[in-house]
Amino acid sequence: MPEGGSGGRLTEGVPRLRRVAPTVALLLLVSGVAVAEGGFGDTAYFALILGSGMALLFASFRHPEPFLHALAKPPVVALGCLSVLGTISLLWSPSSWDSAILHALLPGALACIAIFISCACRGDEQRLLVESWLAVLATIFGLSGLVGLALEQDPLAIILGGHWRPAGFIEYSPALAFLQVAAMPVLALGARADGLAVRITCVLSLSIGGSVTILTGDRTMLLAAASLIVCWLLWPQFSLGANRREAVRCALLWGVGGLLVALTLRSSVPVAALLTLAVVAAADQYACPVRGPGLPSVPKLSGRLRNGLAVAAVMLIVAAAGSALLLESGSSEGVQGRSGIDHGRVELWGDSLRVAAEKPILGHGQASYYLVTRTEQSSPVRFAHNMVVESAVETGLVGALLFILVLAGSTWLAWQRRFSPQAWLFTPGVLAFVLLALVDWTWYLSGVSAIWAVCLGALIATDESGSSDSG
């Protein structure tokens, strides 16, 4: 067959397929686990542990140098040590082994995913694959949550604090909001693409993500989204890889577009939907995808401060308006009723720490939290809604310090790469989950925590300039 013919094109595609097939397989596994109740349950844990273990073996043989590079990162080391400690603690845990062993191995599975993705994302092709996957996943899950909310259909929407909130396939509102925040930078990048179809799709997805985050009413994720947008406005060249004008456009699409979509669902006013389309169209005209230094810049000092204060005020208004959509009357219905501004967290943490003090060094054992704290809690709950506190109860001071290393190590990694536009595509997903781990139990939704591990691995793969690590 002549060289360069159809046979040549087919054979060229085989190596490319071989390169991306393992990454596609792992991302599909994470997606499937996330669809199944967010990955909560022994079957989801087992599938993720098995799949991540195979991915680790593949990475160790295929990419030995990047493998060792990722293996030495503090959050990865801490995740592995948590699994080892959790497994050993089964010797004295009052919980049954069949479920507790899967809980113990989950941190190790997340470490395996992070290592594999960090090896895979050293090429532009697979990094683009991960970015696209994150955007598509957030859009599909966000739409599922909005549909569930419109129909008031459990479990795509759930009642928290006495109000219906979008939950989507994940079936938990704060976790759905986390996914939207994690995808914000990738969607903002797509909203500035040259292709019209990609640009319009990402523009709409960005507004959908804003509406989902607002409608969930999760203050932690609203704070994370607001902080990200402030960074876009103050340091657009680093945090967004764009100029100030494009940053304003993306902020408007997320905040104003998202609020209008939220109003449409809450008030059933068709006018809000038309206004949303108008905002989208106006924003697209306001800042078309122009590259280069052609647009005027804002004065460096006073302009930055003025824009920063302005966007902070806008985001506070958006957050307040979004909360007002939810705070109508409230009740004790649903998964979590109204229970004060802290949802009873402070009292719960105090009760938990008193139990932790009974066995301060190595704790009561893996998966023992509910069993050993239920008599101390005024209204018993299954999880501590703070992974450091829960680790202190189950694996003692050692486990608590290891979990702090996971969170602090991830944060430090993001700080080291703060001048890299490429790293900023994944930094929000890493840091948003760090915040969530301090106030919620989302860690146990294995599909959601696996999404965090994917973001962590992609962040490890970038160096401070935004190019690939040399290993």
N, C-alpha and C positions, 0 to 999 in steps of 0.2 A: 504493500500500500504506500502511496507517495507520502513523503515526510510532510507534516503539517496538515494532512487530511483529517477526516473525521476520526479515524483511528488514533491519530496523534493527539487530538483534543481529548479523546476519552482516556487515554493513558496518562495525560497530564492531570486529569481530574482525580485519578486514583490516589496519588500521594497526598493531595489536598484533603480528600475525604478521610484518609487515614490519620491525618494530623488533627482534624477537628472532631472525629467520631467519639473519642473518649470524653472530650469536654461536653459535647452535645448529650452524650449518655448521662453524665453526672448532672447536668442542668435539668434534663428531663426528669431524672429521679427526684431532685430537689423540688421541682414543680409538682410532681405527682404527690409527694409527701405533703407539701403545703396545701394542696387541694383537699386532702383527707383531714378535715378538721384542724388545719394548720400544722398537722403532724403530731397531734396529741394522741398517744396510745402506743401500746407495746408493738403492734405490727409496724407502725410508721418508724418507731425507734429502730427496730430490727432491720428494716429495709435500708435505712440511712446508714446504720453502722456497717452493714455488709457492703453496701455500695461504696462507701467512703474508704473502707479498708482495701478494696480492690483498686480504687483510684490511687491510694497511697503506694501500693506495690508498683503500679504502672509508672508513677512519677519517679520512684526511686531508681528504676531501671532505665527509663527513657531520658530523664533529666537529672543526673546525679549531682552536678554542681549546684544548680538552683534549688534542688531538693535539700541539700545540706544548708544552704543559705537561709531558706525559709524555716527549716527545723530549729535553727538557733535563735529565732526571734522570740523575745520574752513572752508575748501572749500565747504563742504556739507551745512553748515549753510549759507554761503554766497550765494550759488546757490538758496536755498530756499527763502532767503530775496530778491534776485533779482526778483524772480517770483512774490512775494507779491508787491514789489515796482512797477514793470512793470504793474501789474493788476490795482493798484490804479491810476497809471499815465494815464490810459485810459480815466479818467474823463476829462482830458484837452488835450488829444492827438488829432491832426487833422486827424489822420489816421482812417480808418473804423474799427469797432470793430471786425468784423468777422475774419479778418486775424490777427489783432494786438493781440487779446487774445491768439491765439496759439503761437505767438512769445513770449508773456509774460510768458506763462506756460512752455516753453521749458527748461529754467534753472532748474525749479522744477522737470521736468521729468528726467533730467540728474542726479539730486541729488537722485531721487528714484532708478535709475539704479545702481548708485554707492553703495547705502545702501544695495540693494538686493544682489549684487555680493559680497560685503564684508562679508555678512552673509553666503552666499553659499560657498565661497572659504575657509572656515575654515577647510574643509576636503580635503585631498589629492586628492580624486576621482574627486571632482568637480573643484578643481584648475587645474588638468590635463585636464579636459574637456574644460575649458576656454583657456588654453594654446594651445591646439590642434585646437580649433575653430579659434584663432587668426592666427595661422600658415596657416591653410587651406584657410581662407578668403583672406589673403595677397597673397597667391600663385594663387588662382583663379582670383582675381582681377588684379594681376600683369600680368598674361598671357593674360587676356582680353585686357589690355592696349597695350601689345606688338603686339597682333594680329591686333588691330585697327591701330597701327602705321605702321605696315608692309603693310596694305591695304590702309592706309590713309583714314580710314572710320570714319566719324563723326557719333555718339558722342563718340565712343570708343577711338578715338584720336581727339585732338582739336588743333587749331592753336593759339599759344600764342607767342607774340613777333615776329610774322611773320614766325614761324616754327611749323611743325607738332610735337606734343608731345603726349605720351601715357596718356590716361585719364581713360580707363577701364569703368566698370559699374558705377563708381562714377561720371564719366563725368567731372572731374576737376583734372588737373595734380598735383598741390601741395597737394591736399587731397589724391591722390593715392600714392604719395611719402611718405606722413605721415604714411599711413598704412604699407608700406614696412619697414620704420624705426621702427615702433612699434613692428613688428614681428621679427626683427633681432635677439634679444636674444633667443627667443623660437626656431627659425630655427637653430641658432648656437648650442643650446642644443641638438636638434635632429640630427645635423650633427656629434655629438660625441656619438650617441646612439650605443648600442651593436648590435641591429638588422640591418642587411645589407640593407634591403628594406627601412626602416625608414631613415637610414643614407644617402643613395644615394638620396632619395627623398628630404630631407632637404638640402643636399649639392647643388642640382640643384636649389631648391627654393631660397636659399641664393644668388646664382649668378643671378637668375632672379630678385630678389629684388634689388640687386645692379645695374643691368642694367636699371631697371625702374626708380630708383632714379636719376641715371646719365642722362637718356634721358629726364626726365621731366625738367631738368635744373633749378630746384628750389633751390636757394642758401641757403635758410633757412634749408631745409631738408638735403642738402648735408653737411652743417655745423653740423647738429645734428648727422648724420651718422658718419662723421669724428670724432666728439667728443667722440661718443660711442666707436669707434674702438681704439682711443687713450686710453680710460679707460680700454678696454680689454687688451691692451699691458702693461700698467703701473701697473694695479691692477687686474690681471686675476683671482686671488682666490676669490675676492669679486664680481667683475662685471660680471664674466663669470662662476664662480665656476669651474675653470679649471687651468691647468698650463700654463706657458708662451708659450710652443711649440704649444699647442692646440689653444691658442689665436692667434698666428701668422697664423696658418692654416685658422681659421675662417676669419681673416682680408683679407687673400689672396683670399679666395673664394668669398667674397663680392666685393672687389675692382677690382682685376685682372679678375676674372671670369665675373663680371658684365660689366666691360669695354669691354671685348671680345664679349659678347653677344650684347652690344650696337653697336660695330663696325660691327658686322654681319648684323644688321638691317639697319644701315646707309649706308654701302658700298656694301651690297649684295655680300660679299666675303665669299664663303663657307669655305675657309681656317680658317677664324676666328672661325667658329663653331667647327671645328676640334681642334683648339688650346684650345678652352674653355673646351672641353672634356678632353684634355690632362692635363690642369691645375687642373681640378677636380680630375682626377685619381691620379696625382702626389701629390696633397694635401692630399688625402685620405691615400696614402702610407706614406706620411711624418709624419703624426700624427694620428695613429689609436687610437681608444677609449681605452686608457690605464688608469687605475685608480691607485691611490696610489702614493707614493713618488719615484717611480722608475726612473723618467726622471731627468736629471741634471737641476739645476736651474741657472738662469742668476744672476751674482753678483748684490747685492741688490741696491747699490747706482748708480755707474757709468753705470751699465748695464741698469737700469731703464731709466736713462736719455738718454742713447744712443738709446735704443729701442723706447722711446717716440719720440725723434726727427726724427728717421728714419721713423716711421709710419706716423708722421705728414707730412713729406716730400712726402711720397708715396701717402697719401690721397690728398694732394694739386695737385700732378701730375694727379691723377685720376680725380679730380674735374675739373682741367684745360682741360684735354683731353676730358672729357665729355662735357664741355661747348663748346669746339672747334667743336664738332660734330654738335652743334646747331647754332653757330654763323657764318653762311655762308654769307648770304646777308641781311636777315631780311626784313620786310615790315610792313605795317600797317594793314595787313589782320588779320582776326580772332577775337577771343573774346577780345584780348588785343594786340595792336600793340606795336612797339618799342617806349618807352617813357622815355629813360634815365635810368641811373643806379638804381635809386630808384623807377622807374615806376610811377613817379609823386606823390609818397606817402607823401613826406614832405610838398609839397604845399597843398595837400588835407587835411592833418592834421591841418595845419595852418588855412585854411578856416573853417574847422569844429570847431576848438576851438573858433574862433571868434563868431560863431553862438551859441556855448555852453555858452559863456559869457553873452548872452542876458537873459538867465534864468539859472543862475549858480547853484541853490540849488537842484531843482527837475526836471529840464530839460523841454523839449518841449513835452514829452509824448512818450509812447511805439510805435515803428515802424514809427516814424516821421522823421527819419534821412534824407531821400531823399527829402521829402516834404519841409523841412525847410532849407536845404543847397543847393538845386539845383541852386538857383539864385546866390549863392556865388561861386560856382565851375566853373572853366573855361571850363572843360569838365565833365559834370555831371555824376556821378556814383551812384549806388544804396546803396553801403556800404562804410564805412570809411576805411576798410582794417586795422583796429586797434580797438579791442573791448573795450579798455579803453576809447579811444577818442569817439567812437560811443555811449558808455554808458553815457559819459559826456553830449553829445548832447541830448539824449533821456530821461535820468533819472537823469541828473545833477551830482553834486559833490558826492551826496550820492551813486548813481548808479556806478560812476567811482570807488569810494573807495571799494564798494562791489566786483566789478570785479577784482580789484587789489588784494583783499583778496582771491578770487578764485585762481588766478594765483600764488600769493605768498604762499598761504596755501598749494597748490599742490606741489610747489617747496620745501617748508620746510618739508613736509611729506616725499618726496623723499630723502632729505638730512638726515633726522633722520634714514632712513633705508639703508644708503649707505654701511653698512658692511654686508648686507644680500644678498647672492646670489639669494635667492628666490624672493626678492623684485626687483632685477635688471632685472627680466624677464618682469616686467611691468613698471619700471621707465622710460625707453626711450619713451614709448607711452604717458606717462603723460607729460613729459617735452617737447617732440617734439610738442605736441599740444599747450602747453603754449607759445612756440616760435611762432607758426603759428597764434595764436590769436592776436599777436602783429603786424603782418604784412599782414594779409589776412582776408577774410570773411568766412573762412571754418566753423566757428561756426554755420552758418545758414544751413549747410548741416547736417541735424539732424542725419542721419545715421552715419556720420563720427564723430560728436561730441559724439554720443552714444558709439562708440568704445572707445573714450577717457574715458568716464564715466565707462566703463567696466574695463579698465586698472586702473583707480583711485580706484574703489572698490576693485579690487584684491590687489592693493598696501596697502590699509587700512587694509586688512585682515592679513597682515604679520607684525610680530614684528621685532625688530632689529636683532634678531638671525636667522630670516628666518622661524621660526616655526609659528604655528597659534596663534593668540591672544587668551587669555583666556576669553576675553570679559570684 
